[in-house]
Amino acid sequence: MPSSYSYSVILEPQEGGGFTVLVPALPEVVTEGDSEQEALANAEEAIRAVLAYRRDQGRAPPSDAHPEIRHVTVAA
């Protein structure tokens, strides 16, 4: 039976519509979708692919990263 892994994702709305998804614990995962649901489904698929690749390379799945969002204001 396969193991389950849970990863934090960053869901970023795009100006022209749709969403980009980043997975801090798996920097190789950057995906997108036209809707939040599609973007998250694409992220799940990409996470599975990266974990399979890591397993095939003999690398353990990483622990989840816990991103913290901060705002920085700059004068330009």
All heavy atoms as a GROMACS GRO file, in nm:
protein
  571
    1MET      N    1   0.084  -0.118   0.000
    1MET     CA    2   0.000   0.000   0.000
    1MET      C    3   0.089   0.124   0.000
    1MET      O    4   0.181   0.136   0.080
    1MET     CB    5  -0.090  -0.003   0.124
    1MET     CG    6  -0.174   0.121   0.140
    1MET     SD    7  -0.280   0.105   0.285
    1MET     CE    8  -0.434   0.142   0.208
    2PRO      N    9   0.063   0.221  -0.090
    2PRO     CA   10   0.148   0.340  -0.097
    2PRO      C   11   0.131   0.429   0.026
    2PRO      O   12   0.027   0.432   0.089
    2PRO     CB   13   0.100   0.412  -0.223
    2PRO     CG   14  -0.032   0.354  -0.256
    2PRO     CD   15  -0.041   0.220  -0.190
    3SER      N   16   0.237   0.502   0.057
    3SER     CA   17   0.232   0.597   0.169
    3SER      C   18   0.164   0.725   0.123
    3SER      O   19   0.159   0.756   0.006
    3SER     CB   20   0.374   0.629   0.215
    3SER     OG   21   0.436   0.513   0.263
    4SER      N   22   0.114   0.800   0.219
    4SER     CA   23   0.054   0.930   0.190
    4SER      C   24   0.145   1.039   0.240
    4SER      O   25   0.206   1.027   0.348
    4SER     CB   26  -0.082   0.942   0.258
    4SER     OG   27  -0.173   0.853   0.202
    5TYR      N   28   0.155   1.145   0.164
    5TYR     CA   29   0.236   1.259   0.201
    5TYR      C   30   0.150   1.384   0.186
    5TYR      O   31   0.068   1.393   0.096
    5TYR     CB   32   0.360   1.271   0.111
    5TYR     CG   33   0.447   1.148   0.119
    5TYR    CD1   34   0.434   1.046   0.027
    5TYR    CD2   35   0.540   1.134   0.222
    5TYR    CE1   36   0.513   0.932   0.037
    5TYR    CE2   37   0.619   1.021   0.231
    5TYR     CZ   38   0.604   0.920   0.139
    5TYR     OH   39   0.681   0.808   0.149
    6SER      N   40   0.171   1.478   0.274
    6SER     CA   41   0.096   1.603   0.270
    6SER      C   42   0.196   1.718   0.259
    6SER      O   43   0.292   1.725   0.336
    6SER     CB   44   0.014   1.616   0.399
    6SER     OG   45  -0.060   1.736   0.398
    7TYR      N   46   0.173   1.805   0.162
    7TYR     CA   47   0.263   1.918   0.139
    7TYR      C   48   0.186   2.049   0.134
    7TYR      O   49   0.077   2.056   0.076
    7TYR     CB   50   0.341   1.900   0.007
    7TYR     CG   51   0.440   1.788   0.015
    7TYR    CD1   52   0.416   1.666  -0.045
    7TYR    CD2   53   0.559   1.805   0.085
    7TYR    CE1   54   0.507   1.562  -0.035
    7TYR    CE2   55   0.651   1.702   0.095
    7TYR     CZ   56   0.624   1.582   0.035
    7TYR     OH   57   0.715   1.480   0.045
    8SER      N   58   0.245   2.151   0.194
    8SER     CA   59   0.190   2.286   0.184
    8SER      C   60   0.214   2.336   0.042
    8SER      O   61   0.318   2.310  -0.018
    8SER     CB   62   0.262   2.379   0.282
    8SER     OG   63   0.243   2.335   0.414
    9VAL      N   64   0.115   2.407  -0.011
    9VAL     CA   65   0.128   2.466  -0.144
    9VAL      C   66   0.098   2.615  -0.135
    9VAL      O   67   0.029   2.661  -0.044
    9VAL     CB   68   0.034   2.399  -0.247
    9VAL    CG1   69   0.063   2.250  -0.258
    9VAL    CG2   70  -0.112   2.422  -0.213
   10ILE      N   71   0.153   2.688  -0.229
   10ILE     CA   72   0.122   2.830  -0.243
   10ILE      C   73   0.040   2.844  -0.370
   10ILE      O   74   0.085   2.806  -0.478
   10ILE     CB   75   0.250   2.914  -0.250
   10ILE    CG1   76   0.330   2.900  -0.121
   10ILE    CG2   77   0.217   3.061  -0.280
   10ILE    CD1   78   0.466   2.964  -0.123
   11LEU      N   79  -0.080   2.894  -0.355
   11LEU     CA   80  -0.172   2.913  -0.466
   11LEU      C   81  -0.176   3.062  -0.496
   11LEU      O   82  -0.223   3.141  -0.414
   11LEU     CB   83  -0.310   2.861  -0.426
   11LEU     CG   84  -0.416   2.855  -0.534
   11LEU    CD1   85  -0.377   2.753  -0.640
   11LEU    CD2   86  -0.549   2.818  -0.473
   12GLU      N   87  -0.124   3.100  -0.611
   12GLU     CA   88  -0.112   3.241  -0.645
   12GLU      C   89  -0.204   3.277  -0.761
   12GLU      O   90  -0.186   3.227  -0.873
   12GLU     CB   91   0.033   3.272  -0.682
   12GLU     CG   92   0.058   3.416  -0.711
   12GLU     CD   93   0.205   3.442  -0.744
   12GLU    OE1   94   0.288   3.351  -0.738
   12GLU    OE2   95   0.233   3.558  -0.777
   13PRO      N   96  -0.305   3.362  -0.738
   13PRO     CA   97  -0.392   3.405  -0.848
   13PRO      C   98  -0.311   3.485  -0.951
   13PRO      O   99  -0.224   3.564  -0.913
   13PRO     CB  100  -0.496   3.495  -0.781
   13PRO     CG  101  -0.484   3.470  -0.635
   13PRO     CD  102  -0.344   3.422  -0.611
   14GLN      N  103  -0.340   3.464  -1.077
   14GLN     CA  104  -0.271   3.536  -1.184
   14GLN      C  105  -0.356   3.652  -1.233
   14GLN      O  106  -0.478   3.643  -1.234
   14GLN     CB  107  -0.237   3.441  -1.298
   14GLN     CG  108  -0.139   3.332  -1.259
   14GLN     CD  109  -0.009   3.391  -1.207
   14GLN    OE1  110   0.056   3.470  -1.273
   14GLN    NE2  111   0.029   3.353  -1.085
   15GLU      N  112  -0.291   3.758  -1.272
   15GLU     CA  113  -0.359   3.879  -1.314
   15GLU      C  114  -0.459   3.853  -1.428
   15GLU      O  115  -0.568   3.907  -1.428
   15GLU     CB  116  -0.255   3.982  -1.359
   15GLU     CG  117  -0.308   4.122  -1.366
   15GLU     CD  118  -0.197   4.222  -1.388
   15GLU    OE1  119  -0.106   4.232  -1.304
   15GLU    OE2  120  -0.202   4.290  -1.493
   16GLY      N  121  -0.423   3.770  -1.523
   16GLY     CA  122  -0.509   3.744  -1.637
   16GLY      C  123  -0.608   3.630  -1.614
   16GLY      O  124  -0.678   3.589  -1.706
   17GLY      N  125  -0.613   3.578  -1.493
   17GLY     CA  126  -0.700   3.465  -1.461
   17GLY      C  127  -0.617   3.339  -1.440
   17GLY      O  128  -0.504   3.328  -1.486
   18GLY      N  129  -0.673   3.247  -1.369
   18GLY     CA  130  -0.604   3.122  -1.339
   18GLY      C  131  -0.515   3.136  -1.217
   18GLY      O  132  -0.510   3.242  -1.151
   19PHE      N  133  -0.446   3.027  -1.186
   19PHE     CA  134  -0.363   3.020  -1.066
   19PHE      C  135  -0.233   2.949  -1.095
   19PHE      O  136  -0.229   2.856  -1.175
   19PHE     CB  137  -0.436   2.941  -0.955
   19PHE     CG  138  -0.562   3.005  -0.909
   19PHE    CD1  139  -0.682   2.983  -0.974
   19PHE    CD2  140  -0.561   3.090  -0.799
   19PHE    CE1  141  -0.799   3.042  -0.931
   19PHE    CE2  142  -0.678   3.151  -0.755
   19PHE     CZ  143  -0.797   3.126  -0.821
   20THR      N  144  -0.128   2.991  -1.027
   20THR     CA  145  -0.001   2.921  -1.027
   20THR      C  146   0.014   2.855  -0.891
   20THR      O  147  -0.025   2.912  -0.790
   20THR     CB  148   0.117   3.017  -1.051
   20THR    OG1  149   0.101   3.076  -1.180
   20THR    CG2  150   0.251   2.946  -1.045
   21VAL      N  151   0.068   2.732  -0.889
   21VAL     CA  152   0.089   2.661  -0.764
   21VAL      C  153   0.237   2.629  -0.748
   21VAL      O  154   0.300   2.577  -0.841
   21VAL     CB  155   0.008   2.529  -0.759
   21VAL    CG1  156   0.028   2.459  -0.626
   21VAL    CG2  157  -0.139   2.553  -0.784
   22LEU      N  158   0.290   2.661  -0.631
   22LEU     CA  159   0.428   2.629  -0.594
   22LEU      C  160   0.424   2.538  -0.472
   22LEU      O  161   0.334   2.548  -0.388
   22LEU     CB  162   0.504   2.756  -0.557
   22LEU     CG  163   0.502   2.869  -0.659
   22LEU    CD1  164   0.564   2.995  -0.599
   22LEU    CD2  165   0.575   2.828  -0.785
   23VAL      N  166   0.522   2.448  -0.463
   23VAL     CA  167   0.532   2.356  -0.349
   23VAL      C  168   0.670   2.379  -0.287
   23VAL      O  169   0.770   2.330  -0.339
   23VAL     CB  170   0.513   2.209  -0.392
   23VAL    CG1  171   0.519   2.117  -0.272
   23VAL    CG2  172   0.383   2.192  -0.469
   24PRO      N  173   0.677   2.455  -0.177
   24PRO     CA  174   0.807   2.489  -0.119
   24PRO      C  175   0.896   2.369  -0.087
   24PRO      O  176   1.018   2.376  -0.105
   24PRO     CB  177   0.771   2.567   0.007
   24PRO     CG  178   0.639   2.629  -0.025
   24PRO     CD  179   0.568   2.524  -0.108
   25ALA      N  180   0.840   2.259  -0.043
   25ALA     CA  181   0.920   2.141  -0.010
   25ALA      C  182   0.972   2.070  -0.134
   25ALA      O  183   1.069   1.994  -0.126
   25ALA     CB  184   0.838   2.044   0.075
   26LEU      N  185   0.908   2.096  -0.247
   26LEU     CA  186   0.946   2.033  -0.374
   26LEU      C  187   0.962   2.144  -0.478
   26LEU      O  188   0.872   2.172  -0.557
   26LEU     CB  189   0.839   1.933  -0.420
   26LEU     CG  190   0.812   1.816  -0.327
   26LEU    CD1  191   0.683   1.745  -0.364
   26LEU    CD2  192   0.929   1.719  -0.329
   27PRO      N  193   1.076   2.213  -0.479
   27PRO     CA  194   1.091   2.328  -0.567
   27PRO      C  195   1.078   2.296  -0.716
   27PRO      O  196   1.054   2.386  -0.796
   27PRO     CB  197   1.230   2.382  -0.533
   27PRO     CG  198   1.298   2.275  -0.457
   27PRO     CD  199   1.193   2.187  -0.398
   28GLU      N  200   1.088   2.169  -0.751
   28GLU     CA  201   1.072   2.133  -0.891
   28GLU      C  202   0.925   2.136  -0.935
   28GLU      O  203   0.895   2.131  -1.054
   28GLU     CB  204   1.136   2.000  -0.924
   28GLU     CG  205   1.120   1.880  -0.839
   28GLU     CD  206   1.193   1.865  -0.709
   28GLU    OE1  207   1.175   1.946  -0.618
   28GLU    OE2  208   1.263   1.765  -0.693
   29VAL      N  209   0.833   2.150  -0.840
   29VAL     CA  210   0.690   2.157  -0.873
   29VAL      C  211   0.647   2.303  -0.887
   29VAL      O  212   0.642   2.378  -0.791
   29VAL     CB  213   0.603   2.086  -0.767
   29VAL    CG1  214   0.455   2.105  -0.798
   29VAL    CG2  215   0.638   1.939  -0.758
   30VAL      N  216   0.618   2.340  -1.010
   30VAL     CA  217   0.555   2.468  -1.043
   30VAL      C  218   0.454   2.435  -1.150
   30VAL      O  219   0.488   2.384  -1.256
   30VAL     CB  220   0.656   2.571  -1.098
   30VAL    CG1  221   0.586   2.701  -1.134
   30VAL    CG2  222   0.768   2.596  -0.999
   31THR      N  223   0.327   2.460  -1.122
   31THR     CA  224   0.223   2.425  -1.217
   31THR      C  225   0.115   2.532  -1.212
   31THR      O  226   0.123   2.627  -1.136
   31THR     CB  227   0.168   2.283  -1.190
   31THR    OG1  228   0.081   2.244  -1.297
   31THR    CG2  229   0.094   2.275  -1.057
   32GLU      N  230   0.014   2.516  -1.296
   32GLU     CA  231  -0.092   2.616  -1.302
   32GLU      C  232  -0.221   2.552  -1.347
   32GLU      O  233  -0.225   2.436  -1.387
   32GLU     CB  234  -0.053   2.730  -1.395
   32GLU     CG  235  -0.029   2.686  -1.538
   32GLU     CD  236   0.023   2.797  -1.626
   32GLU    OE1  237   0.057   2.905  -1.577
   32GLU    OE2  238   0.028   2.774  -1.748
   33GLY      N  239  -0.328   2.630  -1.340
   33GLY     CA  240  -0.457   2.585  -1.387
   33GLY      C  241  -0.549   2.704  -1.406
   33GLY      O  242  -0.526   2.811  -1.348
   34ASP      N  243  -0.652   2.685  -1.485
   34ASP     CA  244  -0.748   2.793  -1.511
   34ASP      C  245  -0.836   2.822  -1.391
   34ASP      O  246  -0.886   2.932  -1.375
   34ASP     CB  247  -0.835   2.760  -1.633
   34ASP     CG  248  -0.754   2.760  -1.762
   34ASP    OD1  249  -0.654   2.834  -1.770
   34ASP    OD2  250  -0.792   2.687  -1.855
   35SER      N  251  -0.857   2.722  -1.306
   35SER     CA  252  -0.936   2.739  -1.185
   35SER      C  253  -0.853   2.689  -1.067
   35SER      O  254  -0.754   2.619  -1.085
   35SER     CB  255  -1.067   2.658  -1.193
   35SER     OG  256  -1.039   2.519  -1.193
   36GLU      N  257  -0.898   2.724  -0.946
   36GLU     CA  258  -0.828   2.675  -0.827
   36GLU      C  259  -0.829   2.522  -0.824
   36GLU      O  260  -0.726   2.459  -0.796
   36GLU     CB  261  -0.895   2.731  -0.702
   36GLU     CG  262  -0.827   2.692  -0.574
   36GLU     CD  263  -0.890   2.757  -0.451
   36GLU    OE1  264  -0.948   2.866  -0.462
   36GLU    OE2  265  -0.879   2.695  -0.343
   37GLN      N  266  -0.942   2.463  -0.855
   37GLN     CA  267  -0.955   2.317  -0.854
   37GLN      C  268  -0.859   2.253  -0.955
   37GLN      O  269  -0.790   2.156  -0.924
   37GLN     CB  270  -1.099   2.278  -0.885
   37GLN     CG  271  -1.124   2.129  -0.882
   37GLN     CD  272  -1.271   2.096  -0.909
   37GLN    OE1  273  -1.352   2.181  -0.942
   37GLN    NE2  274  -1.304   1.969  -0.895
   38GLU      N  275  -0.853   2.308  -1.076
   38GLU     CA  276  -0.764   2.254  -1.178
   38GLU      C  277  -0.617   2.270  -1.138
   38GLU      O  278  -0.536   2.179  -1.154
   38GLU     CB  279  -0.788   2.322  -1.313
   38GLU     CG  280  -0.698   2.270  -1.423
   38GLU     CD  281  -0.718   2.342  -1.555
   38GLU    OE1  282  -0.764   2.458  -1.557
   38GLU    OE2  283  -0.684   2.280  -1.658
   39ALA      N  284  -0.583   2.386  -1.081
   39ALA     CA  285  -0.444   2.410  -1.040
   39ALA      C  286  -0.402   2.312  -0.931
   39ALA      O  287  -0.292   2.258  -0.934
   39ALA     CB  288  -0.429   2.555  -0.991
   40LEU      N  289  -0.490   2.288  -0.834
   40LEU     CA  290  -0.457   2.194  -0.726
   40LEU      C  291  -0.450   2.050  -0.778
   40LEU      O  292  -0.364   1.973  -0.734
   40LEU     CB  293  -0.558   2.207  -0.613
   40LEU     CG  294  -0.551   2.339  -0.536
   40LEU    CD1  295  -0.666   2.351  -0.437
   40LEU    CD2  296  -0.417   2.355  -0.466
   41ALA      N  297  -0.537   2.014  -0.871
   41ALA     CA  298  -0.530   1.880  -0.932
   41ALA      C  299  -0.398   1.863  -1.007
   41ALA      O  300  -0.333   1.757  -0.998
   41ALA     CB  301  -0.649   1.856  -1.024
   42ASN      N  302  -0.357   1.967  -1.080
   42ASN     CA  303  -0.228   1.961  -1.150
   42ASN      C  304  -0.112   1.951  -1.053
   42ASN      O  305  -0.013   1.882  -1.078
   42ASN     CB  306  -0.212   2.083  -1.241
   42ASN     CG  307  -0.307   2.080  -1.360
   42ASN    OD1  308  -0.362   1.976  -1.394
   42ASN    ND2  309  -0.327   2.194  -1.420
   43ALA      N  310  -0.124   2.020  -0.939
   43ALA     CA  311  -0.019   2.012  -0.837
   43ALA      C  312  -0.010   1.871  -0.780
   43ALA      O  313   0.102   1.819  -0.761
   43ALA     CB  314  -0.046   2.113  -0.726
   44GLU      N  315  -0.124   1.808  -0.754
   44GLU     CA  316  -0.122   1.671  -0.702
   44GLU      C  317  -0.051   1.578  -0.801
   44GLU      O  318   0.031   1.495  -0.761
   44GLU     CB  319  -0.264   1.622  -0.677
   44GLU     CG  320  -0.330   1.685  -0.557
   44GLU     CD  321  -0.473   1.636  -0.538
   44GLU    OE1  322  -0.505   1.523  -0.582
   44GLU    OE2  323  -0.551   1.711  -0.478
   45GLU      N  324  -0.083   1.593  -0.929
   45GLU     CA  325  -0.020   1.510  -1.031
   45GLU      C  326   0.132   1.534  -1.036
   45GLU      O  327   0.210   1.440  -1.044
   45GLU     CB  328  -0.083   1.540  -1.167
   45GLU     CG  329  -0.031   1.454  -1.279
   45GLU     CD  330  -0.101   1.486  -1.411
   45GLU    OE1  331  -0.217   1.530  -1.411
   45GLU    OE2  332  -0.036   1.466  -1.516
   46ALA      N  333   0.172   1.660  -1.030
   46ALA     CA  334   0.315   1.693  -1.034
   46ALA      C  335   0.387   1.641  -0.911
   46ALA      O  336   0.500   1.590  -0.920
   46ALA     CB  337   0.332   1.844  -1.048
   47ILE      N  338   0.324   1.652  -0.794
   47ILE     CA  339   0.384   1.601  -0.671
   47ILE      C  340   0.404   1.451  -0.682
   47ILE      O  341   0.510   1.398  -0.647
   47ILE     CB  342   0.298   1.638  -0.548
   47ILE    CG1  343   0.306   1.788  -0.521
   47ILE    CG2  344   0.341   1.557  -0.425
   47ILE    CD1  345   0.203   1.839  -0.423
   48ARG      N  346   0.302   1.378  -0.730
   48ARG     CA  347   0.316   1.233  -0.748
   48ARG      C  348   0.434   1.200  -0.839
   48ARG      O  349   0.512   1.108  -0.812
   48ARG     CB  350   0.188   1.173  -0.807
   48ARG     CG  351   0.084   1.143  -0.706
   48ARG     CD  352  -0.029   1.057  -0.767
   48ARG     NE  353  -0.154   1.099  -0.709
   48ARG     CZ  354  -0.238   1.189  -0.759
   48ARG    NH1  355  -0.214   1.247  -0.874
   48ARG    NH2  356  -0.348   1.221  -0.696
   49ALA      N  357   0.447   1.275  -0.950
   49ALA     CA  358   0.555   1.250  -1.046
   49ALA      C  359   0.692   1.275  -0.982
   49ALA      O  360   0.785   1.195  -1.000
   49ALA     CB  361   0.537   1.337  -1.169
   50VAL      N  362   0.705   1.382  -0.906
   50VAL     CA  363   0.833   1.414  -0.842
   50VAL      C  364   0.867   1.310  -0.736
   50VAL      O  365   0.981   1.264  -0.726
   50VAL     CB  366   0.832   1.556  -0.783
   50VAL    CG1  367   0.952   1.579  -0.692
   50VAL    CG2  368   0.830   1.659  -0.895
   51LEU      N  369   0.768   1.269  -0.657
   51LEU     CA  370   0.794   1.166  -0.555
   51LEU      C  371   0.833   1.033  -0.619
   51LEU      O  372   0.921   0.964  -0.569
   51LEU     CB  373   0.672   1.150  -0.464
   51LEU     CG  374   0.641   1.269  -0.373
   51LEU    CD1  375   0.515   1.241  -0.292
   51LEU    CD2  376   0.757   1.303  -0.283
   52ALA      N  377   0.769   0.998  -0.731
   52ALA     CA  378   0.805   0.874  -0.801
   52ALA      C  379   0.948   0.883  -0.853
   52ALA      O  380   1.025   0.786  -0.842
   52ALA     CB  381   0.708   0.849  -0.916
   53TYR      N  382   0.984   0.997  -0.910
   53TYR     CA  383   1.120   1.015  -0.959
   53TYR      C  384   1.221   1.003  -0.844
   53TYR      O  385   1.322   0.934  -0.856
   53TYR     CB  386   1.135   1.152  -1.027
   53TYR     CG  387   1.276   1.183  -1.066
   53TYR    CD1  388   1.333   1.128  -1.180
   53TYR    CD2  389   1.355   1.266  -0.987
   53TYR    CE1  390   1.464   1.155  -1.216
   53TYR    CE2  391   1.487   1.293  -1.021
   53TYR     CZ  392   1.540   1.238  -1.136
   53TYR     OH  393   1.670   1.263  -1.170
   54ARG      N  394   1.192   1.068  -0.733
   54ARG     CA  395   1.281   1.061  -0.617
   54ARG      C  396   1.294   0.917  -0.567
   54ARG      O  397   1.402   0.871  -0.534
   54ARG     CB  398   1.232   1.152  -0.505
   54ARG     CG  399   1.257   1.298  -0.532
   54ARG     CD  400   1.194   1.384  -0.422
   54ARG     NE  401   1.230   1.522  -0.439
   54ARG     CZ  402   1.314   1.589  -0.359
   54ARG    NH1  403   1.367   1.530  -0.256
   54ARG    NH2  404   1.342   1.715  -0.382
   55ARG      N  405   1.182   0.846  -0.561
   55ARG     CA  406   1.183   0.706  -0.517
   55ARG      C  407   1.270   0.623  -0.611
   55ARG      O  408   1.352   0.542  -0.567
   55ARG     CB  409   1.040   0.652  -0.512
   55ARG     CG  410   1.031   0.509  -0.461
   55ARG     CD  411   0.887   0.458  -0.452
   55ARG     NE  412   0.813   0.480  -0.575
   55ARG     CZ  413   0.709   0.564  -0.586
   55ARG    NH1  414   0.667   0.634  -0.485
   55ARG    NH2  415   0.646   0.578  -0.702
   56ASP      N  416   1.254   0.645  -0.743
   56ASP     CA  417   1.333   0.570  -0.842
   56ASP      C  418   1.483   0.601  -0.829
   56ASP      O  419   1.566   0.517  -0.863
   56ASP     CB  420   1.287   0.603  -0.984
   56ASP     CG  421   1.148   0.548  -1.014
   56ASP    OD1  422   1.097   0.463  -0.936
   56ASP    OD2  423   1.090   0.590  -1.116
   57GLN      N  424   1.516   0.720  -0.781
   57GLN     CA  425   1.656   0.760  -0.762
   57GLN      C  426   1.709   0.720  -0.624
   57GLN      O  427   1.822   0.752  -0.590
   57GLN     CB  428   1.670   0.911  -0.781
   57GLN     CG  429   1.632   0.960  -0.919
   57GLN     CD  430   1.720   0.901  -1.025
   57GLN    OE1  431   1.843   0.901  -1.013
   57GLN    NE2  432   1.660   0.849  -1.130
   58GLY      N  433   1.624   0.655  -0.543
   58GLY     CA  434   1.665   0.614  -0.409
   58GLY      C  435   1.666   0.728  -0.309
   58GLY      O  436   1.731   0.718  -0.205
   59ARG      N  437   1.593   0.835  -0.340
   59ARG     CA  438   1.588   0.951  -0.251
   59ARG      C  439   1.457   0.950  -0.173
   59ARG      O  440   1.350   0.927  -0.230
   59ARG     CB  441   1.599   1.079  -0.332
   59ARG     CG  442   1.734   1.089  -0.403
   59ARG     CD  443   1.741   1.202  -0.502
   59ARG     NE  444   1.712   1.331  -0.440
   59ARG     CZ  445   1.681   1.439  -0.511
   59ARG    NH1  446   1.675   1.434  -0.643
   59ARG    NH2  447   1.657   1.552  -0.450
   60ALA      N  448   1.464   0.976  -0.045
   60ALA     CA  449   1.345   0.978   0.040
   60ALA      C  450   1.262   1.103   0.011
   60ALA      O  451   1.317   1.207  -0.025
   60ALA     CB  452   1.386   0.978   0.187
   61PRO      N  453   1.132   1.093   0.029
   61PRO     CA  454   1.048   1.212   0.014
   61PRO      C  455   1.084   1.314   0.121
   61PRO      O  456   1.111   1.276   0.235
   61PRO     CB  457   0.905   1.161   0.036
   61PRO     CG  458   0.914   1.013   0.030
   61PRO     CD  459   1.055   0.974   0.060
   62PRO      N  460   1.087   1.441   0.085
   62PRO     CA  461   1.122   1.542   0.185
   62PRO      C  462   1.007   1.567   0.282
   62PRO      O  463   0.891   1.538   0.251
   62PRO     CB  464   1.150   1.667   0.101
   62PRO     CG  465   1.063   1.649  -0.018
   62PRO     CD  466   1.063   1.500  -0.046
   63SER      N  467   1.040   1.623   0.395
   63SER     CA  468   0.937   1.667   0.489
   63SER      C  469   0.871   1.791   0.431
   63SER      O  470   0.927   1.860   0.346
   63SER     CB  471   1.000   1.703   0.623
   63SER     OG  472   1.062   1.591   0.678
   64ASP      N  473   0.752   1.819   0.479
   64ASP     CA  474   0.681   1.938   0.434
   64ASP      C  475   0.756   2.062   0.479
   64ASP      O  476   0.821   2.063   0.583
   64ASP     CB  477   0.539   1.939   0.493
   64ASP     CG  478   0.452   2.048   0.433
   64ASP    OD1  479   0.485   2.100   0.324
   64ASP    OD2  480   0.349   2.082   0.496
   65ALA      N  481   0.748   2.165   0.399
   65ALA     CA  482   0.801   2.297   0.437
   65ALA      C  483   0.681   2.378   0.485
   65ALA      O  484   0.569   2.358   0.440
   65ALA     CB  485   0.865   2.364   0.316
   66HIS      N  486   0.706   2.466   0.576
   66HIS     CA  487   0.597   2.550   0.628
   66HIS      C  488   0.627   2.694   0.592
   66HIS      O  489   0.689   2.767   0.670
   66HIS     CB  490   0.585   2.530   0.780
   66HIS     CG  491   0.556   2.389   0.816
   66HIS    ND1  492   0.432   2.333   0.801
   66HIS    CD2  493   0.635   2.290   0.862
   66HIS    CE1  494   0.435   2.206   0.838
   66HIS    NE2  495   0.558   2.177   0.875
   67PRO      N  496   0.584   2.734   0.472
   67PRO     CA  497   0.616   2.870   0.427
   67PRO      C  498   0.546   2.975   0.512
   67PRO      O  499   0.436   2.954   0.562
   67PRO     CB  500   0.563   2.874   0.284
   67PRO     CG  501   0.456   2.770   0.280
   67PRO     CD  502   0.499   2.664   0.377
   68GLU      N  503   0.613   3.085   0.530
   68GLU     CA  504   0.555   3.199   0.600
   68GLU      C  505   0.553   3.315   0.503
   68GLU      O  506   0.654   3.345   0.440
   68GLU     CB  507   0.637   3.234   0.724
   68GLU     CG  508   0.632   3.125   0.830
   68GLU     CD  509   0.699   3.167   0.958
   68GLU    OE1  510   0.708   3.288   0.985
   68GLU    OE2  511   0.742   3.077   1.031
   69ILE      N  512   0.438   3.377   0.490
   69ILE     CA  513   0.423   3.489   0.397
   69ILE      C  514   0.448   3.618   0.474
   69ILE      O  515   0.391   3.641   0.581
   69ILE     CB  516   0.281   3.490   0.336
   69ILE    CG1  517   0.248   3.356   0.269
   69ILE    CG2  518   0.265   3.607   0.240
   69ILE    CD1  519   0.338   3.322   0.154
   70ARG      N  520   0.532   3.701   0.421
   70ARG     CA  521   0.560   3.832   0.477
   70ARG      C  522   0.545   3.935   0.365
   70ARG      O  523   0.565   3.903   0.248
   70ARG     CB  524   0.703   3.841   0.532
   70ARG     CG  525   0.732   3.744   0.643
   70ARG     CD  526   0.660   3.787   0.772
   70ARG     NE  527   0.706   3.712   0.886
   70ARG     CZ  528   0.647   3.601   0.931
   70ARG    NH1  529   0.544   3.552   0.868
   70ARG    NH2  530   0.693   3.540   1.038
   71HIS      N  531   0.515   4.058   0.401
   71HIS     CA  532   0.505   4.166   0.304
   71HIS      C  533   0.623   4.259   0.324
   71HIS      O  534   0.658   4.292   0.437
   71HIS     CB  535   0.375   4.244   0.323
   71HIS     CG  536   0.254   4.161   0.291
   71HIS    ND1  537   0.205   4.146   0.165
   71HIS    CD2  538   0.175   4.087   0.371
   71HIS    CE1  539   0.100   4.066   0.168
   71HIS    NE2  540   0.081   4.029   0.293
   72VAL      N  541   0.682   4.300   0.214
   72VAL     CA  542   0.792   4.395   0.216
   72VAL      C  543   0.750   4.514   0.130
   72VAL      O  544   0.708   4.497   0.016
   72VAL     CB  545   0.921   4.333   0.159
   72VAL    CG1  546   1.032   4.435   0.151
   72VAL    CG2  547   0.962   4.213   0.240
   73THR      N  548   0.758   4.634   0.187
   73THR     CA  549   0.723   4.754   0.113
   73THR      C  550   0.850   4.828   0.077
   73THR      O  551   0.938   4.849   0.161
   73THR     CB  552   0.634   4.846   0.201
   73THR    OG1  553   0.519   4.773   0.241
   73THR    CG2  554   0.592   4.970   0.126
   74VAL      N  555   0.862   4.865  -0.051
   74VAL     CA  556   0.978   4.938  -0.097
   74VAL      C  557   0.933   5.059  -0.178
   74VAL      O  558   0.826   5.058  -0.240
   74VAL     CB  559   1.069   4.849  -0.185
   74VAL    CG1  560   1.124   4.732  -0.106
   74VAL    CG2  561   0.997   4.799  -0.307
   75ALA      N  562   1.011   5.162  -0.175
   75ALA     CA  563   0.986   5.278  -0.258
   75ALA      C  564   1.058   5.256  -0.391
   75ALA      O  565   1.171   5.210  -0.394
   75ALA     CB  566   1.037   5.405  -0.191
   76ALA      N  567   0.989   5.284  -0.499
   76ALA     CA  568   1.053   5.263  -0.631
   76ALA      C  569   1.038   5.388  -0.714
   76ALA      O  570   0.953   5.466  -0.701
   76ALA     CB  571   0.987   5.146  -0.702
   0.00000   0.00000   0.00000
